[in-house]
Amino acid sequence: MVKQKVFFERAIFLSWYCSRGDCSFCYMSTQKEKISNPRLARRRIESILAESLISKICDWRVEFLSGGYDSYEMEELVDLTKKICEVTSQKQWLNIGVLKQEELKKFLPYIEGVSGAVECVNYEIRKRVCPSKPLEEVFEMFRVAKKLGLKNSLTIIIGLGETTKDYDNLKKIIDEYGINRITFYALNPHEETPHKTGPSTEYYASWIKKTRKDYPSLEIVAGSWVDRLSEISELLRAGANHITKFPSIRLFGTKHAEIIEEEVRKANTVFLSNLTKIPTEDIKKLINELSFDTSLKRRILERTNKYLKKMNNNITK
């Protein structure tokens, strides 16, 4: 029997600002009132592209590009997506809020699909935890994306107060909007938010198991934070294809990274990503092959080397 192949998937964040900023569980909701100039909450382009390059050489799949509402002008986002596409040699998924048809058309050469923030499939709870992000806007984006030949994905957070009785709502969304992929997260409570505890592993895994049983070919990504890494083998056995939600640069080569690799082995699956061994590729050569201007290439090289130094320091401690 061929063993399942598992990737680590890293979401690439573009900024820490969201103009809506009132999802009760989200880190950005704690930052909105602290940010007077949204442009200053944007990450430097060289950092984003260096992270994309590190992802490529470590065989981390980019889960999606993520950013809050109104962090960038649309043309800036298109150009940045184009650059990330070139660095990674892969089309991307977008998780940057609801996009209309004319906006999505601008991204078509560079993206595989869109991810919608469904978050909770108990609709009464969702109205409370995501008051400024109506589901109908997300569903309309799914309809438009499908019309344009793009794939649809959604994110869902387990532990916001839903119960397994709400699973039928998830099924309806998958069926009606032709969902190709789902990222499940266990609620990770942030300071300054009203949420204090995440779900049990058993309950979290039960959602993945139900979904896998009903949708054998659906791609499922499961997020597990640093304090929950020992559940990864159970999430994979429940039906997850890949894993996410780990600070893979900051904790590269640490005992936490080793736990992930061991958990993948425990699930009798094969890990295709690298979280513990410094890559040996010629970074300068890879960057010089890009079509960017000389100044940007230099900045990407500097930032990439800083990331690699940090990763290597973890190993040599």
Residue pairs with C-beta under 8 A, 6 or more apart in sequence:
3 268
3 269
3 270
4 236
4 241
4 267
4 269
4 270
5 269
5 270
5 272
6 236
6 241
6 242
6 243
6 264
6 267
6 269
6 270
6 271
6 272
6 273
7 59
7 60
7 61
7 242
7 243
7 272
7 273
8 60
8 61
8 242
8 243
8 244
8 246
8 248
8 260
8 271
8 273
8 275
9 60
9 61
9 62
9 63
9 221
9 242
9 243
9 244
10 51
10 55
10 60
10 61
10 62
10 63
10 244
10 246
10 248
11 62
11 63
11 64
11 65
11 66
11 95
11 244
11 245
12 48
12 51
12 52
12 55
12 62
12 63
12 64
12 65
12 66
12 84
13 43
13 66
13 67
14 42
14 43
14 48
14 65
14 66
14 67
14 71
14 72
14 77
14 80
14 96
15 38
15 41
15 42
15 43
15 67
15 68
15 71
15 72
16 27
16 28
16 31
16 35
16 41
16 43
16 68
17 28
17 31
17 32
17 35
17 38
17 41
17 42
17 68
17 70
17 71
18 26
18 28
18 29
18 32
18 67
18 68
18 69
18 70
18 71
18 97
19 32
19 38
19 68
19 69
19 70
19 71
20 68
20 69
20 97
20 132
20 133
21 28
21 29
21 31
21 32
21 68
21 69
21 132
22 29
22 32
22 130
22 131
22 132
23 29
23 117
23 119
23 129
23 130
23 132
23 133
24 128
24 129
24 130
24 193
24 194
24 195
25 119
25 129
25 157
25 160
25 187
25 189
25 190
25 193
25 195
26 190
26 193
27 190
28 68
29 193
30 190
30 191
30 192
30 193
31 41
35 41
38 70
38 71
41 71
42 71
42 72
44 299
44 303
45 80
45 83
45 296
45 299
46 296
46 299
46 300
46 302
46 303
47 303
48 80
48 84
49 83
49 84
49 87
49 296
49 300
49 303
50 300
50 303
50 304
50 306
50 307
51 249
51 307
52 62
52 84
52 87
52 88
53 87
53 88
53 283
53 286
53 287
53 300
53 304
54 60
54 249
54 279
54 304
54 307
54 308
54 311
55 61
55 62
55 88
56 87
56 88
56 89
57 279
57 281
57 283
57 286
58 248
58 273
58 274
58 275
58 279
59 272
59 273
59 274
60 248
60 273
60 274
61 90
61 242
61 273
62 84
62 88
62 90
62 92
62 93
63 93
63 183
63 221
63 244
64 92
64 93
64 94
64 95
64 115
64 153
65 80
65 81
65 84
65 92
65 93
65 94
65 95
65 96
66 95
66 96
67 77
67 96
67 97
68 96
68 97
69 97
71 96
72 80
74 103
74 106
75 106
77 96
77 107
78 106
78 107
78 110
81 92
81 94
81 107
81 110
81 111
82 109
82 110
83 292
84 92
84 110
85 91
85 92
85 109
85 110
85 111
86 290
86 291
87 290
90 112
91 110
91 111
91 112
92 110
92 111
92 112
93 111
93 112
93 113
93 114
93 115
93 151
93 153
94 107
94 111
94 113
94 114
94 115
95 114
95 115
95 117
95 153
95 155
97 117
98 116
98 133
98 137
98 138
98 140
98 141
99 107
99 114
99 141
99 144
100 141
100 144
101 144
101 147
101 148
104 114
104 141
104 144
104 145
104 148
104 150
105 148
108 148
108 150
111 150
112 150
112 151
113 145
113 150
113 151
113 152
113 153
113 180
113 181
114 141
114 142
114 145
114 150
114 151
114 152
114 153
115 152
115 153
115 154
115 155
115 181
115 183
116 138
116 139
116 141
116 142
116 152
116 153
116 154
116 155
117 130
117 133
117 138
117 154
117 155
118 126
118 135
118 138
118 154
118 155
118 156
118 173
119 126
119 129
119 130
119 155
119 156
119 157
119 160
120 126
120 129
120 130
120 156
120 157
120 160
120 161
120 162
121 156
121 162
121 166
121 167
121 169
121 170
121 173
122 160
122 161
122 162
122 163
122 166
122 169
123 135
123 169
125 160
125 161
125 162
126 135
126 160
129 160
138 154
139 173
139 176
139 177
142 152
142 177
142 178
142 179
143 177
145 151
145 152
146 152
146 177
146 178
151 180
151 181
152 177
152 178
152 179
152 180
152 181
153 179
153 180
153 181
153 182
153 183
154 173
154 179
154 181
154 182
154 183
155 182
155 183
155 185
156 170
156 182
156 183
156 184
156 185
156 207
157 185
157 186
157 187
158 184
158 185
158 186
158 187
158 199
158 203
158 204
158 207
159 186
159 187
159 195
159 197
159 198
159 199
159 203
159 204
160 187
160 195
164 206
164 207
164 210
167 207
167 210
170 207
170 211
171 214
173 179
174 182
174 211
174 215
174 218
179 218
180 218
180 219
181 218
181 219
181 220
181 221
182 211
182 218
182 219
182 220
182 221
183 220
183 221
183 222
183 223
183 244
184 204
184 207
184 208
184 211
184 220
184 221
184 222
184 223
184 240
185 222
185 223
185 245
186 198
186 199
186 201
186 204
186 223
186 224
186 225
186 228
187 195
187 197
187 198
187 199
188 198
188 225
188 245
189 195
189 196
189 197
189 198
198 204
198 228
201 228
201 231
201 234
201 235
204 231
204 235
205 231
205 234
205 235
205 238
206 238
208 220
208 222
208 235
208 238
208 239
208 240
209 238
209 239
211 218
211 220
211 239
212 218
212 220
212 238
212 239
212 240
213 239
219 241
219 242
220 239
220 240
220 241
220 242
221 240
221 241
221 242
221 243
221 244
222 232
222 235
222 236
222 240
222 242
222 243
222 244
223 243
223 244
223 245
224 231
224 232
224 235
224 243
224 245
224 246
225 245
225 246
226 246
226 247
226 251
226 256
229 246
229 256
229 259
229 260
229 263
230 259
230 263
231 263
232 243
232 259
232 260
232 263
232 264
232 267
233 263
233 264
233 266
233 267
234 267
235 243
236 243
236 263
236 264
236 267
236 269
237 267
243 260
243 264
246 256
246 257
246 260
246 275
248 257
248 275
249 307
249 310
249 311
250 310
251 257
251 314
252 275
252 276
252 310
252 311
252 314
252 315
253 275
253 276
253 277
253 278
253 311
253 312
253 314
253 315
254 314
257 275
257 276
258 275
258 276
260 271
260 275
261 271
261 275
261 276
264 270
264 271
265 271
276 315
278 308
278 311
278 312
278 315
279 308
283 301
283 304
283 305
283 308
284 301
287 297
287 300
287 301
287 304
288 297
290 297
290 300
292 300
